[in-house]
Amino acid sequence: MRSIWKGSISFGLVSIPIKVVSATENHSVSFHQVHTADGGRIRYRKVCELDGEEVPREEIGRGFGTEDGRTVLLTDDDMAALPLPTARTVEILGFVPAEQIDPIQLDRSYYLAADGTRADKPYVLLREALNRSGKVAVAKLAMRGRESLGMLRVYEDALALHTMLWPDEIRSVSGVAPEEQVTVRDAELDLADTLMETLGELDWSELHDEYREALEQLVAAKAQGGGLEAVGGEARKKAGSGKLVDLMSVLERSVKEAQSGGEGQATVHELSERRGGTSGAGAGGGKKAAKKAAGRKAPARKAASGGSGSGGSGGSARKSGTGKTAAKKTAAKKTAAKKAAAKKTASKSTRTRRTA
């Protein structure tokens, strides 16, 4: 791997010559900008705004804009002469437990390689000291035109450096979280825990960029005169069958079922038991709900099985059904009688009109 920075780690009176190499690489698919009318490449040229001429790279320097509108030119010699102890040194400031550093501060990741055989012994010394202490080192360094904080830690058998943002570069979190008071019950947390456990452990070896793979297949297909229909069926099937799980909606449905009684109550209880029991209102609420649900279901079960005993609820149900049938027949007879009387009245009135 090509080094992007050379310097040394300052560890008290110990100096460790190192080379910094990038620990990550970008696999994003890059596109050219083209003229859609003829396919010509779109090029960007660096042009001086005063004379309108294109400027070669070797003639481009750095300038700092002042508040009064002037531009101050800074040369490479000016930058190299800055009185920075960290210009070519990773200066270790102290050692802290890793949990004291919030991941939101971490920026880029690099590997630190020993630069030469004379650096091997102090390199291994620092690595083993970090391993035994269980801590990470916080340092300062100047790289890529700025001074940064850094965190040194052991990664497998090497030293890794993570550049960090300064505390004043972390934006305030105010206004991000819900401002209104939201109450979450233990039963809801139990359901959330169960759903999380259902997803199982993460297999990092199976993670890969499916979008990039599908895009590469599409490019290859179009290069051969095909189109989207020529892209592999497996990739298209995955793209079409992806299921997004809305955890909140799943929880809401589960909670509604639990609150309405019936099967939902028993489900909450079963899930709690499966998780080995829960403490507080969550477990108690699940057990009480299950008892209530069982109590409501008991009459229905008796009605379904009461036909075997004499005078039981099954016999009452049959009597009730017989009474309803008789009532229906009586009502039907009354309706027929009314219709017959209406017909007689209508025929009498017709005869009266004819006689007149």
Helices and strands as residue ranges (DSSP letters): E 5-11, E 14-22, G 57-59, E 62-65, E 71-74, H 76-80, E 89-97, G 98-100, G 103-105, E 106-114, G 117-119, H 120-133, E 135-143, E 146-155, E 158-164, G 167-169, H 186-199, G 204-206, H 210-223, G 228-230, H 233-241, H 247-260, H 263-274, H 281-305, G 306-308, H 313-355
